[in-house]
């Protein structure tokens, strides 16, 4: 299970308004019923974090936790970014990422840009929703689909993961840290990757703390670089695919 789907959709309901929120509540209830009915029939269920294990219905047997992983890029971490640029890399048509991008673009970025007028924001990913495209401005670039995100991370001094809903664990965080970029993330975004807090990841759950964290890293090249290196080293040591999949391989071989 990349996500426990009922919990994922329930998180949509928490931030949804009006009919969309009511629909998400109903869908989460239906998914929960399906999970309770089907999952006990499986010999093994694999989830990506301990938190996801806790979200499973009662009666599920032999649960293995195998987090998402990221093998190090052979070219190593990127050199420090020359300009005060932030990047959000995600599939920008997926509801939680659309909500994250618009919240960050409307509630956080204007104050960051006011404090640092030469700062830029890159919103990088395929299928950006109309509300994401509407964020484009002289300081905000909405790229759309790109062949490789690494050149965009090379421009960024800091990556952001401002999700307010979602499930599973975030490959985008591991990808940014592997590139040597610190990540300012919400608690939702860092769910399942809590061991990286302080080692590449800074948690900020409201607009004010997000503004302070992003502004501080954009203004401090040395701190951003040191935090990015710590994140790269932590991912290389604890979040490669060999480490992540070890419990599943041991189960298969036993």
N, C-alpha and C positions, 0 to 999 in steps of 0.2 A: 504494500500500500504506500504509494507516494504521499498520499494524504488519507486521513480518516475523513471520508467525504461529508458525513453528517456534521462533524465539527467544523470543517472548512466552510460549509454553507451557513452554519449557525453564526460564524464570524462575519459573513456578509450581512446577516440580519442585524447585527449589532450596530453597523454603520449605515445601513440602508434606511431610507425614509419612504413613507407613504406606501403605495402598492408594492414597490420593489422589496421593501423590508418585510411586508406581510407574506409575499410570495416566498422569500428566502426562509422564513420561519416554517412555512408549510413544507417546503422542499426538504429542509433539514429533518423534520419529523418523519417524512417518508423514507429518507435515506437511512435514518436511524433504525426504522423498522426492518428495512431490507438487510442492514448489517447484522442485526440481532438474529434474523432468520438464517442467513447464509454462512456467516463466518464460522460458527461452530462446526460446520461440515468439513473444514480444511484441516489437514494434519499440521501445517505450519503457516503462521502469518508473520510476515516481515514488515516492520515499521521503521521509520527513519529517526525516531528519537524516543527517549523515555516518556516525554510528555504525550507523544502520540500513542504510546502503549496505554497510558492512563485513560485515553479517550475511547479505547475499544470497549465494546459491550461485554458484559459478564459472560463467561462460558467459553471464551476463545482459548484454544489450547496452544501450547508451544509457541509462544511469541518470541521472535528474535528482533533485536534492535540493530539495524545496519544503517548508520547515517549515510547521507549523501557524501561523496568524496570528490577530491580534485587532485589529480596527479600534477606535480610541478611542471610548469612550462619549461622546456629545455633551454630556452634563452635566458631564464632567470628573471628576477624582479626588474621592473622598469626603473630607469633613473628618475630622480625627482622631477616633478612637473615644473616647467618654467613660469607658468602663470597661475593666478588664483582661480582655478576652474573646478567645479563640482560636476559629478556625473551620476545619473541614475540609469542603470542598464537593466532592461526588463522587456518582456513582451507587453507592449503598451496598449494592446487591445483587450487584455485580460482584466476583469473587473477589479480585483484588489490592486493591481498595478495602476490602473486608470485612477482609482481613488487616491492612491499614494502620490502619483504625479501631480494631480490637480490640487490636492491638499498642500503639498510642498510648494508648488508653483504659486499658489495664491496666498497661503498663510505664512510661509517661511521665507521664500526667496526674495520678495520685495524688500524686507528689512535687511537681509544679508547684503543685497546689492546696494542698498542705501549706505550701509556701513563701509562697503568696499566697492566703489563705482566701477572698477575695472574687472570685477568678478564676472564669470560666465557660468552658465548651467547647460549641461548637455543631457538631453533626454534621448536615450539611445535604445532602439528596439523596433521590432516589426509591428505593423498594423496599428499605428497610434490612433486612438479614438479621436473623434472631433474635439472633445474637450481638452485633450492633450495637445493636439495641433494648435488650438487656440492660445496656448501658453507661449508660442513662439514670439520673440521680440528681439530687440537689439542685444539683450543679454542672455537670451534663452534660445538654444538651437534644438529643434526637434528633427532628428536625423531620418526616422523611418528605418527600413530594413538596411542593415550593413553586412558586408561579407565577413568582417572580423571586428570584434569589439575592442581588441587590444590597442589599436591606434587611438581610440577614443579614451581608453584608460590612461594611455601615455600622456594625454593632454590634461588629465585630471589630477589635482592635488589631493582630492578627497572623493570617495564614493559615498553615496547615500542610499539607504534602504528604508524609506519612510512609510512602510506598510502599516495599515490599521486593521487589516483583516487578512486571512490566509491560513494555510496549514503546511505541514511538512517542514522541511528545512530549505534554506535558500542557497542554491548553487551560485547565485549572483554575488553573495558575500564571500564565498570561498574563492571565486574567480577574481574578485577585486583584491583580496588579501594576497593571493598567489602572485598577482602583478605588483605587489608592494604598495598598494593603496589602502590607507586607513578607511574604515567604514563607520559612518554615523548612522545608527539603525534604531528603530523602535524595538521594544521588547517583543512584539509580535514577529518582527522580521528576524530576530536573533533566536527565536524559539528553537531549541534543539542544538544550538551552537553556543550555549552560554559559557563554555570553557574559553571562548575567544574574547570575552569581555575583558578589556584591559590589555589584551594581546592583539591589537589591531582593530578592535571594535569599541566604539563609544556608544552608550545607550542614551537616547533622548526620546521621551514619549509625548511631549507636548511641543507646541510651536515655539514657545520661549526657549526651552532647553535645546531644541533643535537649532534655532538661530544662533545661540551662544556656541554650541559645539562646532557647527559648520563654519561660522565666522572665525572662531579661534584657530581652527586648523588651516583655513585658507590663508590666514595672516601669518602663520608660523611654519615656514618651510622645514626647519629642522625638526620640530615636533611631529609634523605630519610624516616626514620621511622615517623617523625613528619608529613611530607607531606602525607604519606600513611594513617596515622590515620585521618588526616583532610579529605581525600578523602573518607574513610570508613564512617565517620560521615555524610558527605554530601549526599552520596548515600542512607544511611539509613533514612535520614530526607526527601529527596526530590525525590528519584528515585525508590521507591518500586513500585510493580505492583499496589497496591491499589491507590497510588497517580497518577501513569501514566494512569490508565484506568478510573479514575473518570469521565472525560468528556463523555466517551462512555456510562458508566453506567447511568449517569444522563440523557443522551439523550434517552436511552432505556426506562427509568422509567417515562419520562415526557410524 
